[in-house]
Amino acid sequence: MYIGKLAKLCAVSTKTIRHYEQIGLLPPPARKGNYRLYREQDIELVRLIKHSQQLGFSLAEMTQAITRHNQGIPWLVIDTLIEQKLQLIAQDILTLEHKRQLLHNQQSTIRACLANDPDCQRPLA
């Protein structure tokens, strides 16, 4: 199939397909004259890349995972990347919960100061 059909099936632009090729995410396609010819498995790969980006993976992360393997999608490597991303997200959640608690504490302090004195000047002092 030609680049336009691949792009349409994957809901990406032809420019995106070319970019994926340039950075090594897609293997160089066969050629018929000046036209690129893509395989059915390229559909799955482009969809995986696009979906991975939506889940927070960078193209660099995907390139590192995919280009280490010549045949097919390296599902064990993808599984490892997902596990690492889940651990990062868990840490981010802990960090955000801590910040949330700090904000609630400051807000409570400010509100208490304002309740005692509407002209409160230094509620966090």
C-alpha positions as CSV (number, residue, x, y, z in Angstrom):
1,M,0.0,0.0,0.0
2,Y,1.1,3.6,-0.6
3,I,1.9,6.2,2.0
4,G,-1.5,7.9,1.7
5,K,-3.4,4.8,2.4
6,L,-1.2,3.9,5.4
7,A,-1.6,7.5,6.8
8,K,-5.4,7.3,6.4
9,L,-5.7,3.9,8.0
10,C,-3.6,5.1,11.0
11,A,-5.2,8.6,11.2
12,V,-1.8,10.3,10.8
13,S,-0.4,12.5,8.2
14,T,2.0,11.4,5.5
15,K,4.5,13.8,7.0
16,T,4.2,11.8,10.3
17,I,4.9,8.6,8.4
18,R,8.0,10.1,6.8
19,H,9.2,11.4,10.1
20,Y,8.8,8.0,11.7
21,E,10.9,6.6,8.9
22,Q,13.6,9.3,9.3
23,I,14.1,8.6,13.0
24,G,14.1,4.9,12.6
25,L,10.7,4.0,14.0
26,L,9.5,2.6,10.7
27,P,11.8,0.4,8.6
28,P,12.6,1.7,5.2
29,P,9.7,0.7,2.9
30,A,10.1,-1.1,-0.4
31,R,10.0,1.2,-3.4
32,K,8.1,1.0,-6.7
33,G,9.7,3.8,-8.7
34,N,9.4,6.9,-6.5
35,Y,6.5,5.4,-4.4
36,R,6.9,3.9,-1.0
37,L,5.2,0.6,-0.5
38,Y,4.1,-0.4,3.0
39,R,3.3,-3.7,4.5
40,E,0.2,-4.7,6.6
41,Q,2.4,-4.9,9.7
42,D,3.3,-1.2,9.3
43,I,-0.3,-0.4,10.1
44,E,0.1,-2.1,13.5
45,L,3.4,-0.4,14.2
46,V,2.2,3.1,13.3
47,R,-0.9,2.6,15.4
48,L,1.3,1.4,18.3
49,I,3.5,4.5,18.0
50,K,0.6,6.9,17.9
51,H,-1.1,5.2,20.9
52,S,2.1,5.1,22.9
53,Q,2.5,8.9,22.4
54,Q,-1.1,9.4,23.7
55,L,-0.1,7.4,26.8
56,G,2.9,9.7,27.4
57,F,5.8,7.8,25.7
58,S,8.2,10.0,23.8
59,L,9.3,9.1,20.2
60,A,12.8,8.7,21.6
61,E,11.6,6.0,24.0
62,M,9.7,4.3,21.3
63,T,12.7,4.5,18.9
64,Q,15.0,3.0,21.5
65,A,12.6,0.1,22.1
66,I,11.7,-0.6,18.5
67,T,15.0,-0.1,16.7
68,R,16.8,-2.7,18.8
69,H,14.8,-5.4,17.1
70,N,14.7,-6.1,13.4
71,Q,11.7,-8.3,13.2
72,G,8.2,-7.3,14.3
73,I,7.2,-5.4,17.4
74,P,9.2,-6.3,20.5
75,W,6.3,-6.9,22.9
76,L,8.5,-7.9,25.8
77,V,10.4,-4.6,25.4
78,I,7.2,-2.7,25.2
79,D,5.9,-4.5,28.3
80,T,9.0,-3.4,30.2
81,L,8.6,0.2,29.0
82,I,5.0,0.2,30.2
83,E,6.1,-1.1,33.6
84,Q,8.6,1.6,33.9
85,K,6.0,4.2,32.9
86,L,3.6,2.9,35.5
87,Q,6.3,3.3,38.2
88,L,7.0,6.9,37.1
89,I,3.3,7.7,37.2
90,A,2.9,6.2,40.7
91,Q,5.8,8.4,41.8
92,D,4.2,11.4,40.1
93,I,1.0,10.7,41.9
94,L,2.7,10.6,45.3
95,T,4.5,13.9,44.5
96,L,1.2,15.5,43.5
97,E,-0.6,14.3,46.5
98,H,2.1,15.7,48.7
99,K,1.8,19.1,46.9
100,R,-2.0,18.9,47.2
101,Q,-1.7,18.4,51.0
102,L,0.7,21.4,51.3
103,L,-1.6,23.6,49.4
104,H,-4.6,22.5,51.6
105,N,-2.5,23.3,54.7
106,Q,-1.6,26.8,53.4
107,Q,-5.1,27.5,52.4
108,S,-6.4,26.4,55.8
109,T,-3.8,28.7,57.5
110,I,-4.8,31.7,55.2
111,R,-8.5,31.1,55.8
112,A,-8.0,30.8,59.6
113,C,-6.1,34.1,59.6
114,L,-8.8,35.8,57.5
115,A,-11.6,34.4,59.7
116,N,-9.9,36.0,62.8
117,D,-8.9,39.3,61.0
118,P,-10.3,40.2,57.5
119,D,-7.3,42.5,57.1
120,C,-4.8,39.7,57.9
121,Q,-1.4,40.8,56.7
122,R,0.8,37.8,57.2
123,P,-1.1,34.6,57.4
124,L,1.9,32.4,56.6
125,A,4.3,34.0,58.9
